Amino acid sequence: MAFSKFALVLCFSCFLIASAIEVSYDDRAITIDGKRRVLISGSIHYARSTAEMWPNLIKKAKEGGVDAIETYVFWNAHEPQRRQYDFSGNLDFIKFLKTIQNEGLYTVLRIGPYVCAEWNYGGFPLWLHNMPGVELRTNNDVFMNEMQNFTTLIVDMVKNEKLFASQGGNIILAQIENEYGNVISSYGAPGKAYIQWCANMAESQNIGVPWIMCQESDAPEPIINTCNGWYCDNFTPKPNKPKMWTENWTGWFKSWGGPDPLRTAEDLAFSVARFFQTGGTFQNYYMYHGGTNFGRTAGGPYITTTYDYNAPLDEYGNLNQPKYGHLKQLHDVLHLMEKTLTHGNITNVDYGNSIHGTTYTTETESSCFLANLNTNGDATVRLEGLEYTIPAWSVSILPDCYTEVYNTARVNTQTTVMVNKGGDDGIDSVEWTWRPEIIDSTILKGDGNIHASGLIDQKKVDDVSDYLWYMTNLHLDEKDPILAGENITLRVNATGHVIHGYVNGEYLGSQWAKYGISHDALETPVKLSPGPNLISLLSATVGFANYGPWFDLVEAGILGPVELISYSGDEIIIKDLSAHKWKYKVGLHGFEKMYYHSDSQGSVSKWASDSVPVNRMMTWYKTTFKAPAGTDPVVVDLLGLGKGEAWVNGNSIGRYWPSYIADQSACSNEVCDYRGAYSDKKCASKCGEPTQRWYHVPRSFLNDGDNTLVLFEEFGGNPLAVNFKTVSVGTVCGNAYEGNTLELSCQGRPISAVKFANFGEPAGSCGAFQKGACESKTDALSILQNECVGKETCSIDVSEEKFGGSDCGNSIKRLAVEVVC
C-alpha cells in the first residue's frame, strides 16, 4: 500500500514540535497523527453570514456530527482594489478560523483563489480583469503573479496565527484552484502548464498539510484530486490517493425567476451512504449552511440574495429538519465504523437487479452495506441467514453485519415547519420619507465622466456599482431617412442584464432576462425630432458571470448593436449608433451621496415626508422601525416592491426583486419522490410566486432603539406594506419507524399542543396525517399529550411496549405525530 507523507518543514520551537499535528494520507484515507480517519465536513462561508452568527453555526454543525468546516477565501471581497485589503467584520476570516478551532473542529481552507460559488465574478476582483496583458486562469504571467501574491498573503496570515495543523492548528487540508478539470480542455496546452504551475506554487508555500484540487482528474503530484457533484460513488481517485468528495450538493442555488429547489433528506443520505460503501472516507456538504449574499456579492448573473441552498442549516441558521437530523444519525453510524471503513478488507457482492452488498472486514469485526439502486420496488436481501428489506433507492447500514441501524429512506427524525411571525400591518405612510434619484443630468444633459468611441463592456469600469449610464447625442436633419420612415423603433442589444431606456428625457421602457440568458434586447417605439436627440441607456448588472471556460470574458452591459429602425414602404431603414461617441457615467447619484446611511442628508434635496409616491421608478425610501423582540432571526417582507437594494442601519442586506415571479412551468404536478437521480429541476416548488419575498436582517445589524431601513427602488413599487417578522418553529411532525426513538423539539419553545398522533400504519404527510388501516390499542394521542405538552423536547420510544399491541400483524409500524410549538 503506497503511503505519501507531508513532513513538517519548519519547527519554530519545542512547543510547536510537541503540539504539531501530522496530516498525511494513503490510498484509504486522510491520516491525522498516523490514524486513518472517516471525516465528515460541511461548507460554511464566513462572508455569507455575520461574525455574530459564526459560533452558533459552527456549534450546530458539530452537534450534527460534522468533523470539519470547509470554506472558500473570497479574493474580490478581501482585495477590492489592488493592494488595498479588507479583513473587517464578516470578512475577518482569521477570526472565523479561530472560531472553528475553538469548537474543536478541523478546517478545510479552499484558497482558490477562483471560487465559483455563485459569487460575483467567481471571486476574482474586477481590477484584475482590467490589468494590461492579463488572461485569467491560464499560463499568463500577469495573472499568475497576482494569484501568487494573494495566495501567499492568505497563507502568511494563517501561518502568523499558527493555524495550520503542522503548527498545532486545525487546518488539515488546503485547496488550490477550483473545478479546473471541467474547463481545462478549453485552455489547451497553456491550461495544462497553468495547472502544473498551480501545484508547484502551492507546494512552495510549505504549509505542512496536503493540498487538494477538486474536479481535476489530472492533478499534478502530490496534489489530491477530489470529486464534486450530487453523487460521487463512481469517482475513482488517482493511484495512491484517498477517495474524497469536496462538494456534495445538499440542494441548489436560486436564481431570479426560478423556483425553490429541494433535495430530499432521503436522497442526500443515500448519496453519502453510497460514497462510503464504495470506499470513500472524506465527504463535505456543499453547503452545510448557505447563508445570504449581502450587498452585491451574488454572481451568476441572476443569483438571488438568499443562498439557502436547502442546506442542513437554513439561511438564518435554524435546523432544516428532517435533513439535519437524518444526516446526524448517519454521521454517528459512520463514525462508529471508522476502523472497519479505513482498515477493513473490502468484499463486494452483486445480488443482481441493481442490488449491491459490501462488507468491510478486519481481524476483529465486520461492517456491511446493502444498497438497492432501483427507483421503484423494495428488495429482500439474505445475509448471514437473515433477511433484510431494502427500500428502493436506499442503503441499509449494518455496523456489525447483523443489526440494521440505519436506512437512508427511513427517516426517523422530526420534520420542522418554520413560520414567519409578527404583525401583518405594514409601515404606515406617515412614517416613510422619500426622495427621487436625480437623473436629469444623464437623461436631459447627457453628462458623463468617461468618453469613448463605441460601446464598452461594463466590467471595464471596475466593480463599484451595478449601474452604468450609456449616453450619445444624435443630430438628425429634417430629411434624414430615419425620420422619413414610419414607426421608429430603438433596439438595444445587450448581455442579459437589466436595461432602462430614455430618449430626450422620456422613459421608453425596460428589459431584463433570467439566469442562463446572456443576450437579449430592448426594443421599443421612440419619438425623434429634427436636430439634437439624446439617447440615455442605464445598464443595471445583476452579478457578473462566475463559471465556465473563459467566463471572465463574458461581457456585461450594452454591447450593441444599438440601432434606430424605421420603415418606408417595404424598405427597412437602420441607423447603427454603436460606433458613435458615447459618454458614460458610473453609478447613481444617491449611491454617491450615500443616501443609504442612516444620517444621510445629501446636498441637493432633502427627504420629503409628504405625499409618499408609490410605483415610481428611481426612488429612495426611508423609515425607522423597532427591532422585533426576542432572539429569533429577523426577516423583512418586501412584497409589493419592484427591484432594488435595501439597507438596515447602513448595512446592505442585498439586492431585492420580489416582483420577479418564479416561472410557472419550472414545477411539476407530480409528488416529489426521493427515488431516482436528483437534479436541480427535480422537486422544485413555489412556481408562480415571488422568487424571493423575505430578506434576512441579521440581529447584529439591529439596534435596541430605533433602526433605519432605506430602499432604493429601481423599478417602482409600494413600500407601505413592508413589515418585519421573526422566523421560528411553527409545527413539528414525526413519522418514525418502529424500533427507533423519535425526539420532538420546538428549539427553545414549549410544545403547546399535540394535533395528531397514531401508531400503526398512518397515512399522509406532515400537516395532513390520517389514521391508516390499523393502529395500536392504546390511544397514542393521549400518550403524546402526557409526555410532550409543556416541554421543549420530548423523546418517544416507537414500540409496541410503549403504545401497546396492534392489529397490524407483522408489518413494520410507524408513529406519526404533529405537534404545535
N, C-alpha and C positions, 0 to 999 in steps of 0.2 A: 504494500500500500504506500503510494507516494505521499510525502509529507513536506510541505513548504512552510517556512517559518520566517517571521519578521523579527529579527533580533533588535534589541534596543541599541540605538546608535549612540546616544548621549546619556550619561548619568551625571546629574548635576550635584548630587550629594548622597551620603549614605542613607538619608531619609528617603530620597527618591528611589534608590535601589531597593529598599525594603518595601516601599509602597507601590512600586511599579506593577502593572498588570500586563502579563504577556498575552497578546491576542494573536492567534495564528489560525491555520486551517489545514485540513486534509480533504480527501475526496468524500468524506462523510458529513463534516460539519465544521462550523466555526469552533475553535477551541479557545477557552479562556483559562489561563494558568494551567494549560495542559489537559483540561477537561472538555470533551466534546459536549456541545450544548444544543438543545432544542430552544430556539429563540422566536418569540412572538413579538413583533414590533408594530407600532402604529404611527402614522403620519399626523403631526400637529404642526401647523405653520404659525410661527410666532407672530408674523405680520398680519395674520388673519383673525387675530383676537387681540386682547389687551394684556398688558403686564399683570394687571389685577386678576385676570381670568386664569393665567397660567397655572398657579398652584392647584386650583380645583380641577382643571382639565387633566393635569398630569396625575393627580391623586386618583381620579376616577379611572384613568387608563390603567394604573397599577392595580386597582381593585378589580378591574376587568380581566386580569391575568396577562397583561402586557409586560414584557421584559425590557423593552427599549422604545424610545421615541425617535422617529425619523423626521428630519426637517431639511428643506432647501435653505439656501442662503440667497437673498434677492439682491442682485448686483445693482439694479437701477434704483432700488429703494435706498441703498447704502451709499451710492456714489451718483447722485442725480446730476451733478456737474463734475467734470473731470477734476480729480484730486480734491474734491470737496465732499466730505463724508458725513453721514448721519447715522448714529447708533443710539439715538434717543428714543424714549417712550417704548412703543411696542416694536421698535427696531433694535432694541438692546439685546441682541441675540446671545451675548455672553451671559447676561442675567437669565435668559431663558435656559441656556445650557446648564447653568448652576442650579436652577430650579429643578430640572430633571435629575441632576446629580443628588440634590438634597432629598429627593423622593426615593433614592436608591435604585433608579433605573439607568440603563445604558442609553447611549445616544448613537444614532447613525447620522453623520453630518454629510449632506449632499451639497457640496460646494458648487458643483456645476462648472462654471457659473451660468451656463444656459440651463434653465429650469423647466421650460414649457409651462406646466402647472396652470393653464388658463390665466396666466398672469400677463400683464401688459408687456408686449414685445418679448415674451418669453424670458423676462428678467434682464434683458440687455438694455443699457442706457442708450437713449437716442443720440447723445453726443458721439457715441462710438460709431454709429451708423454714418455720421457725417464727417468722420475723420478722412482726410485725403488718402486715397490709395487703399482704403480698408476693404476687405472681404471677410465676412463673418463665417465662423465655423469651417474654415479650410486653412490650407497651408499658406498663411498670409502673415508676414512679419508684424505689420501694424496691429492686426487683431491679436496675434499671439502674445505680443509684448504687453498689451493691455490686460489680456486674460491672465497672464502670469503675474502681473502686478497685483491684480485684485485677489487672486488665489493666494499669493504669498502674504498679502495683508491679512486675510482671514486666518490663515494658518498661524501666522505670528501672533495674532491676537489670542488665539486659542492656546498656543504654547505659553504665552506670557501668563495665562491663568492656570497653567498646568492641568488642562482638561483632557488631553489625550490619555488613553489608558496606559501608554508607555511612560507617562509621567505620574501615574497614580490617579488619573481622572477617569471619566466614564465613557469617553468616545471610543467605541470599539471598531468602527468602520468609517471610511470616508469615500465619497463618490466624486469622480471627475467626469465631466461631460454628462450627457443625458440622452438616451434613446437614439444615439447616433447611427446605430445599425439600421434603423428604419429608413434612413435617408442617405446613407453613405454612397449608394450607387449613383446618386445624382452629382456627386462631387468628384468621382473618378480617382485618378492617382493622387491628386492633391489632398483628397479626403483621407486616403489611407495614410499618407505622410502625416497629416494633421493628427490622426488618432494615435499614431505612434509617438508623436511629439507630446500629446496629452499625457500618455502613460509615463514617458520619461520625465516630463516636468513634475508630474505628481510625485513620482518616486524620489525626485531630488529634494522634495520638501522634508524628507526624513521625519515623518510623523510617528513612526514606530507601530502603526497598525495597518491592516490590509486596506488597499484601495479596491473599489468596485466600479464597474461600468454596466449600466443596465441596457438591455436590448442591444448588445454589441457582441455578436457571436464570435467575432474575431478579435476580442480584446487582447492587446499585447500582454505578454508575461511581465510581471507576475500578477497582473490585474485579474480579479474575479469577474467573469461575465454572469449577469443575472437576468431574470425574466420579469416582464411587466405584462399585465393583462387580466382578463376576467378568470381565466383558467391557465395554470402552468404545470399541470400534472404531466404533460407530454414534453416538457422542457428538458433538454439534455445539456448540462454544462460542459465546458471544455475538460479534457482529461485532468485528473488530479485536483479538481475544484469541487467544492460542495454545491449542492443543488439549492439555489437561493431565489427567492421571489421578492423583489423590491417594491412592487406595486400590485397588490390585489385590490382591484377597483371595487369599493364597497357599494357603489351606486354609480352616479354620473353627475356631471355638472348641468346647470340650467342655462339656457340662452333666452334672450328676449324673444317672445313669440313662441317659445317652446313649452311643453308640458312639464309636470313634475315627474322626475324619474324615480323608480323604485326597484331595488334589487332585494329580493326576499331574504329573510334570515336563513331559510332552509337552503337556498341555492348558494349563498355565501359560505355557509358552513360546509356544504358539500364540496365546494372548490378547495377549501382548506384541508378537509379530511383526505380528499383525493391526492393533494400535493404531498402530504406526509405519508400517505400509503405508498406513494411511488418514489420515496427516497428523499423528499425534501426535509430540511431541518431548520431553515430560516425563512420566515414569512412575515411580510409587512403589509398592513392595511393602508391603502390609499383611498380615502382618508379615514383616520380614526376620529378626528374632529376636523370638519371642513372650515367652518367659520364664515367670515364676512370679507368681501372685497371693499374695504373702506376707500374713500377718495376716488381716485381714477386708476386704481390698481388692476381692475378687471381687464382681461385681454380678449382674444377671440378673432375678430371683433364680435360684439353682441353677447358677451358673457354677463350674466346677471350680477347684481350686488351680493345676493346670497350665494354662498359657496357651501351650502349644507351638505351636499354630496350624498345624502341619505346614509351618512356615516353612523357608527355606533353611538357617538355623542352628537347631538344635533347642533345647529348653528349657534345656539345660545349656551351650549354646554350641558343640556339635560340628557339623561339617559334615553336613547332611542330604543325603546323596548317593543318587540322582543329581541331585536338584533343584538343589543349589548349583552343581555343575559344569556342568550343561546350560545353566543361565542365564548363568553366567560366559562361556561360549563365545558365547552370543547377544549379551551386552553388548559383547564385543570386536568383533564384526561391526558392530553398530550404531554404535559409536564410530568405526570406520573410515569409515563412510558419513555422518558428521556434516555434511560440506559439502553433499553432494547432498541429504540429507534436509531441510536447513534453507534451501537456496537453489534447489534444482532445480525446473524446471517439471514439473508432475505430469500424467502421461497414464495413464488407466485403460482397461483392455480387459476386456470381458466375453466370455469364451470360451464361455459357455453352460454349463448343467448345474452351476451354482454354482462355476465355476472363474473366478478373477479375477486379472488381472495388473496391476501398477502399475510405472511407470517414472518415476524422478526423473532429470532431465537438466539439467546445467549446460553451459556452453560447452566444458568440457574433459572431462567424464566423465558416466557414467550408472550408476544402480543400479536393480536390479529385484527385485520381489517376485512370487511366484507362489503363489496360495492355492487350495486345494481344500477347500471348505466342506461337502462331502458327509460323511456319517457312516459310509459304507462305500463301498468301491470306489476304488482308486487312479485317477489321471488322467494321461494323457500330454499334455503341452503343447509346442507347437512355437514356439520363439522364436529369431529371427535365424538360421533354418535349422537349429537344433539341437533335439533332442527331450529333454524332461525328464520324469521320472516323479515325480509328486507324490502321496504317500500321502494317504488320506482324512483329513480334519480336520487339515490341516497347512499350513505355509507354508514355501516354499523361498526363500532369500535369495541373490541373485547380486550381489555388490557392484559387479561390472563388467559386469553383464548378460550374462555369458558363463559364468563358473565358479560352480557352486553350491557354496557353502562351508558352508551350514547349512540343515538342515531340522528343523523343530520336532518331528517324530515320530521322527526317527532319533537316538537317544540314544547318544553316543559317550563318555560319562564313566562312571566306576565307580558301582556300587551298593554301599553300605556297610550292613552289618547290625551294629547295636550290640548289645552284650550287657552284662548286669549280672554283675560278677564279685565273688567273695568267698565267705566261709564261709556255708553254709546254716543253720548252727546259730543258733537264737535266743538271746536273752539269758536266762541261767538264772534261775529264780525266786528264788534266794537273792540275786540282785543287784538285785532290784526292791524298792522301798519303795512304800507306798501310804497314802492317807488318803481318807476319804469327803468328798464335797461336803456341807456342812452345810445341810440344807434343812428341818430341823424347825421353824424359826421361821416358815416360809411354809406348809408343808403341815399343821402341827398348830396353829399360833397365828394364822396369817394376818397376820403383822406386815408392814407396808408403810410407806413414807415418802411416798407420793403417794396422795391421796384424790380420787375423782371419782364423780359420779353418771353411770353408764353406762360403756360401753366406749370405749377410746381407741385411735387409730392409734398404732402403736408408734414411728413417726417423731417423735411429739410429745415424746419423752423424749430427743431427740438421738441421736447415733450413738456411744454409749460402750460398748455391749455388744450381742451378739446376743440376749441373754436379758432377758425381762421377765415377771415374775410378775403374774398377774391373780387376785385373791382376793376372794371375797364370802362373807358369812355368811348362812345361810338358816335361819330358825326355822320349824319345822313343827309345827302342832298335831296331836294324835293323829287328829283327824277330817279332816285335810287331804285333799282329793280325790286328790292325787298319791300319798299313802300308801295310799289305799284301792284304788288300781288295782294291776295286776299288771305284772311285767316292766318295772320303771322303768329308763329309759334317759336318759343325759346326751348331748345333742347340741350340739356346739360348732362353729358355722360360722365359718370363718376364711379366711385370704387365701393359702393355698397353702404357707406356711412350715411349720415343724415345731411340733407341739403335744404336750405331755405333760400328762395329766390325773390329778388326785388329788382324792379326797373323804375328809374326816376322816382324813387321813394315809395312806390306802390308795391305792397306784398303780393306776390304771384301765387305762391304755393310751396309745398314741402314734399320731400321724397325720402324714404328710407327703405331698407331691405330687411334681411334677417340673417341669422348665423349660416355661414356657408355660401353666401352670395357676395361675390367680390366685384360685380359690375352691374350697375343699374343706371337709370336715367330719370331726371326730372324733365317732364315735357308739359308745357303749359302755354295757353294763349297769352299774347303780350301786346300792349299798345305802344307804338313808337311814333315819334314826331320828327319832322324835318329839323335838322340842327343837332345839338348835342343830346345824347341819351346816356344815362349812367346805368350800367348793369352791375348789381352788387349781389354776390352769392356768399352765403355763410355756410361753411362746411363745419359739421359737428361730428367728430370721430367718436366711436363707441368702443374704444380699446383697439390697440394695434395687434396684428396677427402674431401668434405665439408658437405656431407649429408648422412643420412641413419643410421639404427641401427648399433652401433659399428663401425661407419665409420672411427674412429681413428685407427682401427686395419687393415684397408685396406692397404696392403703392396705396396711399391713402389720400383722401381729399378729392379734389376735382382735377381730373387729368385730361378731360376732353374726349372728343371734340365738344366745344361749346358753340352751338350753331343757332342762327336765326333761319327759319324756314317759312316761305310763303308760296302761294300757288297762283299761277297766271294761266288760266285755262288748263291744259294738260301738262303745262311746264311746272316743274318743282324748282324753286329758286332757293339756294342755300348760301348763306354767308357764314363762313367759318371764322370765329373770333379767337380761336385757340392761340394763334401766333401774335395776337395783339400785345401791346404793352399793358401789363396788369400791375395794379397796386395791391399790396397785401397788408393786413393788419392782424396781428396775433392777439387772441383773447378778446374779452369783452370788458366794458368799462367798469361794471360792478365788481368783477374779479380783481381788476387793477386797484380799485379803491377798497377792496376787501369788505364789501358790504356784509359778508357772512360773519364777520367778527361781531361779538355782542355789542360793543361800544361804537360800531361804525356809524359815522355821520355823513361822510362824503363832503365834497366841496361844491357841488353844483346844485343839488337839490336835497331836501330833507325827506325823511319818511313821513308819509301822509297817513292820517288815521280816518279821514272821511271818505265815504263812497268807495269802499274797498272793491276793486273791479274783479270780476271772475271771467274765465275763458279769454284772458288777454295774454297774447304772446309776449315773450321777453319782459317778464315782470318779476320783481323781487317782493317777497312777502316776509314779514317778521312778526313773531308773537312771543309772549312769555307763558310759562306753564310751571306747575309744581310737579316734582317727580312723584310717580306712584309710590305709595308706601310699601315697605317690605324689602325683601332681598331677591325676589323672583326677577328673571330677565325682563327687560322693558322693550317693547316694540311700538313703533308709530305707524298708524294706519294712514296711508296716503291715497286711498281710493278717492277718485274724483279729480285728481291731478293728472297732468299730461306726461311730461318728461322734464327732467332737470337734475338738480343736485340739491342735497339737504345737509344742513349743518346744525349741530346742537352744541351750544356754547363754543362755537368756533371750530368744532371737530367735525370733519366731513364724515357722514355715515354712508356716503356713496351716491352713485347715480340712482335716480328713481325713474320708473317708467310704468306706472300702473295702468296706463291706457293701452299698453300693448297686450292684446288678448292672445292667449295660447291657441295655436292652430287646432281647430275642431277635429281635423282629420288625423291628428297625431295620436289619438287614443283609439283603443279598440273596445268594442262592446263585450268582448269575451272576459270571463272571470280570470283574474290574474292567477296563473298556475306556475308554481315554482319549478315544475318539472321541465326539463329541456334547457338547452344552452341559452344563457342570458345575452341580451344586447340592450343598448340604451333605448331601443324602441319598444321593448317588452314591458308590460305592466305600467305604462305611462298613465298619468291621471291629470285631472283638473284642466282638461281641454275646454275652451270656451270661457275660461276665467282669466283674470289678470295674471300674467306670468309671475309678477311679484307685487303683492299688495302691502305686505308688512315688512318693515325695515328695522334692523336691530339697533338699539340705542344702548351701548354698554353702560352699566351702572357707573363706571369710573368717569364717564362724560358728564354726569349729572351733579348738580349742587344740591345742598339741603334746602336752600331757599328757592328763589326764582331762577328759572332756566330760560334760555333763549333758543328758539327754533327759527332758522332762516331757510327759506326756499328760493331757489332760482327756477322759475317756471318758464321753460323754453317754448313749449307747445301752446300753452293756455289751458287752465284748469280752474277748479274751485277749491280753495284751501279751507273753506268753512266747515267741512266735515272731518278735518284732520283730528285725530284723537290718539291718546296714548293708552296702552294696555300692558298687563303683565302676562307672562307665559307660565302656566302651571299645570299640574296634573288635574285632569277633569274626571276621567273614567279609567279604571284598571280592570282588565279582564285576564282570565287564565283558562287554558284548555289543556290540562296536563294529563299525561298517561299514567295509568295505574303503576305503582311501584316507585313513584317519584315523590319528591316533596315540592309543593308549589308555594313559593313565597310571594306574598302580595304586599306592595309598598306604595304609599302615596308620597314618597320622597319628602318627608318632613311635615306632612299634614296627616291628621287622623282620618281613618276610614269612617265615613258618616253613615253609610247605608250599604246593604247588600241587595242589589236589584234582581239577581238571578243566581241560582246555584243548583246544579244537578250532577249526580254521579251515576254513570251508566253509559249510555250511548247518545249523548246530547247532539243536537244538530245546530247548524247555523254558525255564525261568527260573532265577534265582539260587537255588541250593540244590537244583535238580532239572534241571540241564542234561543233555542227551543228544546223542550224535552223530546227525547227520542223514543224508540220503540220499547226500551226497557230502562229501569232505574233502580237505585238502591231502595231498600225497605225503610231506611231511616231518612227523615227529611233533611236533605243536605243544606237547604236554606237556613234552617234553624241552627245547625252546627256552625255554619259560617258566620251568622249573625252573632252568635255567642262568643266565638273565638276572635273575631276581627273588628267589629264595630267599636270605635273609640280608640283604637290602636293605630299607630303609624305603620306598623309592619306586623304581619302575622304569617306563620308557616303552617301549612296544612299537609298532613300525610295522606297521599292519594292511595287509599287502600280500602278493602272490604272491612278490615279491622276497624277503620275509622268510621266508615259510613254504613256498615252492615252488609249483609248479603243482598244479592240482586237476582233478578230473573233473566240476566243477560247470558247465561251459560258460560262457555269457556272463552268468549271473545275478550279482547283487551278493552278494559273500561277506561273512561276518561272522566275528569272532573271539570265541568265548565262553570266559570264564575264571572260575574260582573259586579264590581263594587264602585261606589261613588266617593270621591275624596272631598 
